[in-house]
Amino acid sequence: LVNPKTLFVFTFQTGHTTGPSLNNDKLYKFAYSAEVYVDRVKASLQKSAGYRISSAVDVGLLWRNPDNDDDQLIKVTIKDVQVENVNERPAGKNIFKGKSTEKIIGKEYLEALQRPIVLELVRGKVKTFYSYQNEPGFTQNIKRGLASLFQLQLHSGSTREVDISGKCNTTYHVRQDQVTKIKDLDSCEVEKQGFTSHNPILDVGRKATSATIYVLEDSFIKSIKAEENYVFLLNFRRKTGAKIVSKQRLELKSVQAGLGLIAAKQVASVIKTLDPSYVAVPLEAEPVKSECKKCPSLSEHWQSIKEHMHPEKLSKAEAAKSFLSFIQSIRKATKEEILQVIRSENKEFLPQIVDAVTSAQTPESLEAILEFLDFKDASTFILQERFLYACGFASHPSEMLLKSLTEKFKGDVANEEIRETLVIVMGALIRKLCDRGGCKLPAVVEAKRLILNRLEKAKKDDKVQMYLLALKNALLPEAIPVLLKYSESGEGPISSLAATALQRYDPSLLTKEVKETMNRIYHQNRKVHEKTVRTTAAAIILNSNPSYMEVKNILLSIGELPMEMNKYMLSMIQDILQFEMPSSKTVRRVLKDMRAHNYDRFSKMGSSSAYSGYITRGPDVSSTYSLDILYSGSGILRRSNMNIHIFDRNAELHASQVVIEAQGLESIIAATPDEGEENLDSFAGMSAILFDVQLRPVTFFQGYGDLMSKMLSATGDPMNVVKGLVLLTDYLQEIQLQSGPTASAEFLGGLAIDISGGMEFSLWYRESKTNVKNRVAVFITGNTEVDSFFVKTGMETTLEVETALDFISTVQFSQYPFLVCMQMDRVESPFRSSVTKYEGLPSGRRYTARRGRAKMLAGNEYPLHQENSNMCRKVFGAKSGSSDSWF
């Protein structure tokens, strides 16, 4: 006698049997279970939320192709369905307690689930899946999940095969009577549902795995164990995340006598004999979404959160939380419902509604907001500006959004500042669409052409600046020659703006021509340039893999520069060394040459400075700040620049930049202007970048007359630069689990922000002060859910923090070198987090388990550098003996 196992191994090794084969006249009786678990990533499954569907499964052979043993029709029937908790719960916490399966699933759905399916297996693969046409999607998907388990091959190797997950790369490892199937879930060809955030740092990382182990006996399946895992982690805080685990088990319990085979030559005639109602349906899952029956309307939802969206509460975490929940409601609403809420609200709440409607980024929300806003009406300036900035911060902008803004820009716009903001935001959208491979989309091509053509034709300085700001956001490689031209030949603010636009490009895009031009600007080979342009040119050179000679020439220039510029460039070089920036090795090599590195050069007096430091250093992300301040020789601020960058191993985010610039103010203290700055108009203004988007600059005053009137009426109140609600993290992925249910992972991060800045002068005390206040609140929510139509289970995670960061610089110019004190403080900040696991039935019966924690994050006064600390002692020592009254 031959051992059946030996015969089985022999048959598939010799190539006769390439798939599992059922014996004639036998009924195989299996026990089947499908379990889902949802929990924190590192948590034990014993405490997870979830449920189990278990049943008996009967499998019998209906037909075998007379000409091909590997072509079989099998009938699969689900029986005795049970639904229960995946982990034991006390009676009071068991949502299924006292409910029959028919009550839980519903009579019609249970009947549908227990109707048999027929599979045509050819060489072990499911060639055709036969079921009933109008069966509910969710029961059909559970059957597809079971049917997909019967698909395997009996030789090792990789292939692409179709199952419930779509068409996926699948690898088989065969070892005697055990087969392991590994499915690459990221390779599955299936229509992707959802979206991700634009910047990787603000996005969510996903890892998915699927493995199935088959144990075979007597040429058919003895047991199957399948496990599928999905892990989601916030990139900037990998402690925060969720996992979904889906398990399937099929175990042979007995083999009994079955019905005889149906005699036929073709599959079609067998199906017709069996039940003419059977139709071939795809094995790939069909989309299923259960509708919310008790959800509030958009209008009701707005009323419930309205109080938290008051302008006075916008730097609170509750405002960011309400903003995110409102976006979720808007995404499910019609255009008419959205317009009803907008049109029924008063002026103080409208800007916040505009933030949320624009951030929702659905076709309906875009149509509604464009219908509501009238760009020909200057009186709705605030709402138009909030709409445009929300467009600029869009997490996944559409081509239609850019097209709509381009049309608005071409049309009538009543307010010139809105027109300027329009084109600046168009630049940001061009960059985001290009980053996602959309540079050749018709709307992107048209917007790029419009900006470049109009810049070429622009004659007035304000128009040139407007299009340069758009290019500063777009960062188009083809715009580099244009920016070079304006950097070198432009006057004053235009030259400075073009240079700072080039500074935002990735160094890999900055060609030899760019570096040559920057060297000419810094060393003034062709014309005299302002200090602000020269120092920007130096920063570009030093940040773009500079050569030994480039660094040496910059160091040799120190001592020949205007007094404050000498000090600034020294401070920049020292910062490169201290912070170990990429060019630090080259700088160290140059400093070995005593002509470049000597006391005369490195002992220059002055108050300007450049300094970088860490705000946080963590295992996931780190954040840095940089502060640089450049003064004129007479002690008046020329430029202060504060930057915050966030980065991880693979990506960087320019979180914020606040630049305050001033020029032509020497006349008010009867001082002599520096070289190249004799004819500059009096001006002070502020420019900001927020989350990689350049905003429209704000002017404090323009011209001597405006300066004097502002000084005489000065209140010291800061001017608002940015105020509103920003959608930071926007991640939604809908997943088809191989056991049948659908799952979703949604992470949203909202920011309530208020940035203001001011500049004050005291002629009496010969003192100036700049103040930048950053007030922010962040709320992150993540909801990971498995939806089986008759039961939902999931986990919600929340994080919230409120904080403030202030930057103040005080300058006393009654003596030289004048006294400068810079302060950068972060206040004590409350931090709260929570995790809620839940299971719920449509009837409303629900189980929840919640854990939360709260703590205070210590405030911090950032040290900057020792020289600054010494100066601050002198400034505040001098001020303590004088009156606080200004003017």
Secondary structure, 3 states (H helix, E strand, C coil): CCCHHHHHHHHHHCCCCCCCCCCCCEEEEEEEEEEEEEECCCCCHHHCEEEEEEEEEEEEEEEEECCEEEEEEEEEEEEEEEEEECCCCCHHHCCCCCCCHHHHHCHHHHHHHCCCEEEEEECCEEEEEEEECCCCHHHHHHHHHHHHHCCCCCCCEEEEEEECCEEEEEEEEEECCEEEEEEEEEEEECCCEEECCCCHHHCEEEEEEEEEEEEEECCEEEEEEEEEEEEEEECCEEEEEEEEEEEEEEEEEEEEECCCCCCCCCHHHHHHHHCCCEEEECCCCCCCCCCCCCCCCHHHHHHHHHHHHCHHHCCCHHHHHHHHHHHHHHCCCCHHHHHHHHHHCCCCCHHHHHHHHHHHCCHHHHHHHHHHCCCCCHHHHHHHHHHHHHHHCCCCCCHHHHHHHHHHHHCCCCCHHHHHHHHHHHHHHHHHHHHCCCCCCHHHHHHHHHHHHHHHHCCCHHHHHHHHHHHHHHCCHHHHHHHHHHHHHCCHHHHHHHHHHHHCCCHHHCCHHHHHHHHHHHHCCCCCCCHHHHHHHHHHHHCCCCCHHHHHHHHHHCCCCCHHHHHHHHHHHHHHHHCCCCCHHHHHHHHCCCCCCCHHHHCCCCCCEEEEEEEEECCCCEEEEEEEEEECCCCCEEEEEEEEEEECCCCEEEEEEEEEEEECCHHHHCCCCCCCCCCCCCEEEEEEEECCEECCCEEEEECHHHHHHHHHCCCCCCEEEEEEEEEEEEEEEEEECCCCCEEEEEEEEEEEEEEEEEEEEECCCCEEEEEEEEEEEEEEEEEEEEECCCCEEEEEEEEEEEEEEEEEEEEECCCCCCEEEEEEEECCEEEEEEEEEEEECCCCCEEEEEEEEEEEECCEECCCCHHHHHHHHHHHHHHCCCCCCCC
